[in-house]
Amino acid sequence: MNDPPAAASFPALGTTATVALLSPAALPAAQEQLAVWLEAVDLACSRFRADSELVRANACAGSSVQVSPLLARFLRFALDAARMSEGRVDPTLGVQLREAGYDRTFALVRERDSWRIAPKSERGLTWENVELDDVRHMLCVPPGVELDLGATAKALAADEAASAIAASCGTGVLVSLGGDLAVAGDGPPGGWPVLIADDHATSVSSAGPTVAITTGGLATSSTAVRRWQTDSGEAHHILDPHTCRPAVTPWRTVSVAAATCGAANVAATTAIILGEAALDWLAQQRLPARCVRQSGSVVTVGGWPAEVRAA
């Protein structure tokens, strides 16, 4: 008889990181490999630590700077995401996120009583003005712009971690970073069961709909959890690039399955910003998706599987 999958979780990247393996004996090595990888990603891509490469690059806006291959790769993915989403997932909203109150890790944002929203900055430059040389790893952030990779970095980190751990441990693996998860290798019979919830911190033993994932990735974007009080009412972390303010959307949560976690993540965030138009857009993209309205009613598109209620 095969052993059941084993899993371990720990805090990382401002969220919860989980690795699950079909081979329990490989779990300690996999957890260590994931922790080392996420520390490297955080050191390269964080907007919240003074020693990160991204913070240093933002401080040199207007000038070309050398960046590591790792940061260059994550930046390229963010710029590709902006192009594929027609600018709806835009990595150049760092200033606007700070103005809205997301100026520190969310754990610290949550501790603050309220936030006075700053006057909206003029925004003339976007992702299209970022210059990145993929060969020489040279980056030029446009003047007045701060890059933020929070919309895409966790998803790419999950994809790369799952592939690397499956290769090194020789077993099927699932990596989850908050609402972003990727699988690699041969999974359990019937696939990895995944509980769908607004909050990634929801216990896997909680009641709720589950789906099975056998390949690729699944991502959930939500306006229900990362929220804070401001002088203009509640704000959340998904900005609409057209208004540079938290998106006004009918969706509380959108979950999407795709060939990679990165692709699923971009689609889920795009859907939040598109609003009602997301249903047609997701269907055109042939992406299975589950969209939850603010009222709690659910709409599925693209062949999202019938849900099984977990006990």
Legacy VTK file of the C-alpha trace (Angstrom):
# vtk DataFile Version 3.0
C-alpha trace
ASCII
DATASET POLYDATA
POINTS 311 float
0.000 0.000 0.000
1.298 3.463 -0.889
1.769 5.985 1.890
-0.655 8.945 1.846
0.767 12.309 0.737
2.645 14.289 3.379
2.599 18.079 3.701
4.313 20.875 5.588
3.481 24.585 5.838
5.372 27.660 6.979
5.124 31.466 6.584
6.853 32.981 3.542
6.367 35.881 1.124
3.759 37.418 3.419
1.524 34.359 3.108
1.551 30.624 3.859
3.774 28.271 1.861
2.801 24.616 1.658
4.551 21.690 0.008
2.873 18.298 -0.343
4.593 15.158 -1.603
3.618 11.624 -2.478
6.833 10.434 -0.801
6.705 11.337 2.917
10.392 10.480 3.364
11.327 13.315 1.005
9.286 15.950 2.854
12.082 17.435 5.028
14.349 17.939 2.008
11.493 19.393 -0.036
10.532 21.813 2.720
14.129 23.004 3.034
14.431 23.389 -0.737
11.220 25.436 -0.867
12.265 27.651 2.063
15.654 28.440 0.488
13.993 29.189 -2.857
11.373 31.515 -1.375
13.999 33.437 0.572
15.865 34.021 -2.700
12.653 35.171 -4.394
11.853 37.506 -1.500
15.345 39.007 -1.525
15.027 39.685 -5.246
11.389 40.720 -5.606
10.049 42.136 -2.331
8.695 45.675 -2.213
8.814 45.606 1.588
12.426 44.877 2.533
15.112 47.532 2.206
17.753 45.048 1.078
15.808 43.659 -1.884
16.972 44.063 -5.464
13.592 45.470 -6.464
13.734 48.242 -3.862
17.222 49.198 -5.050
16.094 49.206 -8.678
13.078 51.386 -7.836
15.392 53.821 -6.044
17.376 54.206 -9.292
14.347 54.975 -11.464
15.419 56.730 -14.632
18.792 54.990 -14.763
19.823 51.544 -16.025
20.904 49.086 -13.338
22.214 45.524 -13.425
19.877 42.956 -11.883
20.237 39.268 -11.133
19.023 36.642 -13.609
16.363 35.683 -11.056
14.893 39.190 -10.813
15.150 39.631 -14.588
13.155 36.432 -15.080
10.421 37.516 -12.661
10.298 40.970 -14.216
9.945 39.486 -17.697
7.050 37.369 -16.517
5.366 40.436 -14.988
5.780 42.411 -18.214
4.472 39.489 -20.270
1.491 39.305 -17.905
0.793 42.993 -18.512
0.879 42.444 -22.262
-1.320 39.325 -22.158
-3.875 41.059 -19.922
-3.835 44.230 -22.060
-2.422 46.198 -19.145
-4.885 45.069 -16.513
-2.180 43.254 -14.513
0.379 46.045 -14.399
3.621 45.837 -12.350
4.117 49.629 -12.349
1.558 50.419 -9.628
3.887 50.507 -6.625
3.322 54.219 -5.953
-0.440 53.835 -6.250
-0.480 50.843 -3.896
1.378 52.887 -1.288
-1.076 55.766 -1.730
-3.988 53.375 -1.190
-2.402 52.128 2.055
-0.565 48.973 0.979
2.798 50.418 1.957
4.069 47.538 4.107
3.545 43.808 4.546
-0.126 43.010 4.937
0.366 41.749 8.482
1.442 45.291 9.412
-1.279 46.906 7.281
-3.854 44.869 9.210
-2.557 46.237 12.530
-3.162 49.852 11.479
-6.472 51.425 12.545
-7.031 53.393 9.347
-5.299 55.104 6.442
-5.781 58.496 4.849
-5.698 57.920 1.098
-3.239 60.265 -0.572
-4.260 62.380 -3.556
-3.988 60.320 -6.718
-0.655 60.746 -8.474
-0.504 61.661 -12.124
0.329 58.503 -14.046
1.802 58.986 -17.482
4.129 55.969 -17.654
3.120 52.301 -17.551
4.564 48.827 -18.014
5.199 49.613 -21.680
7.849 52.127 -20.601
9.874 49.636 -18.529
13.137 48.724 -20.263
14.495 45.236 -19.589
17.418 43.657 -21.429
16.933 39.907 -20.985
20.432 39.069 -22.204
22.499 41.558 -20.205
19.983 41.703 -17.308
19.816 45.483 -17.420
16.716 47.231 -16.091
15.534 50.821 -16.353
12.493 51.730 -14.274
10.716 54.789 -15.728
11.066 58.011 -13.697
8.318 58.377 -11.123
7.458 54.682 -11.266
7.823 51.977 -8.611
7.633 48.358 -9.696
5.528 45.943 -7.658
5.609 42.223 -8.420
3.025 41.204 -5.865
0.491 40.289 -8.550
2.668 37.700 -10.278
5.764 36.706 -8.282
4.114 34.104 -6.015
2.573 32.304 -8.971
5.838 32.051 -10.899
7.628 31.033 -7.689
5.102 28.216 -7.201
5.555 26.945 -10.771
9.334 26.922 -10.552
9.381 25.406 -7.064
7.060 22.549 -7.997
9.137 21.640 -11.037
12.431 21.829 -9.142
11.240 19.814 -6.138
9.664 17.122 -8.329
12.955 16.787 -10.209
15.156 16.668 -7.106
12.920 14.411 -5.002
11.656 12.196 -7.802
8.056 12.292 -6.638
4.775 14.040 -7.303
4.549 17.443 -5.618
2.107 20.253 -4.952
3.337 23.718 -3.955
0.884 26.312 -2.677
1.750 29.955 -1.965
-1.373 31.550 -0.607
-3.983 31.215 -3.305
-1.491 30.186 -5.973
-0.645 26.505 -6.413
1.249 24.376 -8.907
1.722 20.638 -9.292
4.475 18.621 -10.955
5.275 14.941 -11.354
2.761 12.142 -10.993
0.051 13.092 -8.531
-2.213 10.885 -6.427
-4.930 8.843 -8.163
-7.663 11.234 -9.237
-5.461 14.282 -8.706
-4.632 16.550 -5.784
-7.818 17.605 -3.930
-7.963 21.372 -3.466
-10.385 23.225 -1.195
-11.665 26.427 -2.821
-12.003 29.301 -0.343
-11.773 33.086 -0.127
-8.931 32.919 2.367
-5.817 30.792 1.799
-5.571 30.336 5.570
-8.825 28.343 5.655
-8.206 24.904 7.162
-8.219 22.051 4.657
-10.612 20.274 7.012
-13.193 23.060 6.620
-16.438 22.470 4.764
-16.434 23.776 1.217
-16.203 22.908 -2.458
-13.187 20.931 -3.643
-11.761 20.248 -7.063
-8.995 17.906 -8.169
-5.934 19.168 -10.029
-3.761 16.750 -11.968
-1.484 19.069 -13.916
-0.567 22.735 -14.281
-1.788 25.216 -11.724
-4.701 26.897 -10.046
-4.893 30.440 -8.712
-7.439 32.353 -6.683
-7.670 36.140 -6.566
-9.860 37.673 -3.888
-10.898 41.099 -2.657
-12.350 39.602 0.538
-9.251 39.109 2.672
-6.539 41.684 1.979
-8.677 44.650 2.979
-8.072 47.626 5.258
-9.878 50.704 6.501
-9.255 54.130 4.963
-10.838 57.558 5.290
-12.754 56.706 2.099
-14.026 53.328 3.269
-12.547 49.859 2.871
-9.761 49.301 0.342
-8.253 46.133 -1.087
-5.020 45.196 -2.856
-6.190 44.677 -6.454
-5.909 47.994 -8.268
-7.591 48.889 -11.525
-4.811 50.468 -13.635
-7.358 52.769 -15.294
-8.378 54.408 -12.012
-5.282 53.561 -9.917
-7.672 52.710 -7.100
-8.947 49.395 -5.707
-11.017 47.762 -8.423
-14.778 48.151 -8.190
-15.879 44.649 -9.078
-18.866 42.336 -8.680
-16.492 39.485 -7.812
-15.435 38.614 -4.290
-13.271 35.725 -5.469
-12.184 34.296 -8.824
-10.445 30.915 -9.153
-8.923 29.814 -12.455
-7.182 26.624 -13.605
-4.594 26.792 -16.391
-1.535 25.095 -17.841
0.619 26.914 -15.277
-0.012 28.658 -11.989
1.350 31.831 -13.564
-1.221 31.786 -16.357
-4.010 31.002 -13.884
-2.938 33.873 -11.639
-2.912 36.434 -14.454
-6.344 35.304 -15.616
-7.858 35.411 -12.117
-6.602 38.944 -11.454
-7.703 40.099 -14.900
-11.169 38.704 -14.238
-11.492 40.629 -10.958
-10.708 43.868 -12.796
-12.884 43.104 -15.850
-15.987 42.652 -13.720
-19.023 41.234 -15.534
-17.073 41.157 -18.809
-14.821 38.522 -17.226
-17.326 35.745 -17.927
-17.120 36.168 -21.704
-13.365 36.784 -21.540
-12.683 33.612 -19.561
-14.881 31.583 -21.902
-13.014 32.959 -24.914
-9.724 32.003 -23.263
-11.137 28.498 -22.636
-10.097 28.685 -19.020
-12.064 26.809 -16.352
-13.047 29.372 -13.732
-15.231 29.827 -10.676
-16.410 33.378 -9.970
-18.057 34.268 -6.653
-20.155 37.415 -6.525
-20.105 39.786 -3.557
-23.486 38.267 -2.603
-21.915 34.782 -2.464
-23.604 33.373 -5.572
-21.327 31.338 -7.840
-20.896 31.398 -11.628
-18.676 28.848 -13.389
-17.347 28.992 -16.945
-14.992 27.111 -19.243
-15.824 23.636 -18.019
-15.083 24.209 -14.326
-15.885 20.812 -12.803
-18.942 20.064 -10.764
-18.085 20.725 -7.139
-17.938 18.093 -4.448
-18.702 19.352 -0.981
-15.917 18.429 1.425
-16.986 17.073 4.793
LINES 1 312
311 0 1 2 3 4 5 6 7 8 9 10 11 12 13 14 15 16 17 18 19 20 21 22 23 24 25 26 27 28 29 30 31 32 33 34 35 36 37 38 39 40 41 42 43 44 45 46 47 48 49 50 51 52 53 54 55 56 57 58 59 60 61 62 63 64 65 66 67 68 69 70 71 72 73 74 75 76 77 78 79 80 81 82 83 84 85 86 87 88 89 90 91 92 93 94 95 96 97 98 99 100 101 102 103 104 105 106 107 108 109 110 111 112 113 114 115 116 117 118 119 120 121 122 123 124 125 126 127 128 129 130 131 132 133 134 135 136 137 138 139 140 141 142 143 144 145 146 147 148 149 150 151 152 153 154 155 156 157 158 159 160 161 162 163 164 165 166 167 168 169 170 171 172 173 174 175 176 177 178 179 180 181 182 183 184 185 186 187 188 189 190 191 192 193 194 195 196 197 198 199 200 201 202 203 204 205 206 207 208 209 210 211 212 213 214 215 216 217 218 219 220 221 222 223 224 225 226 227 228 229 230 231 232 233 234 235 236 237 238 239 240 241 242 243 244 245 246 247 248 249 250 251 252 253 254 255 256 257 258 259 260 261 262 263 264 265 266 267 268 269 270 271 272 273 274 275 276 277 278 279 280 281 282 283 284 285 286 287 288 289 290 291 292 293 294 295 296 297 298 299 300 301 302 303 304 305 306 307 308 309 310
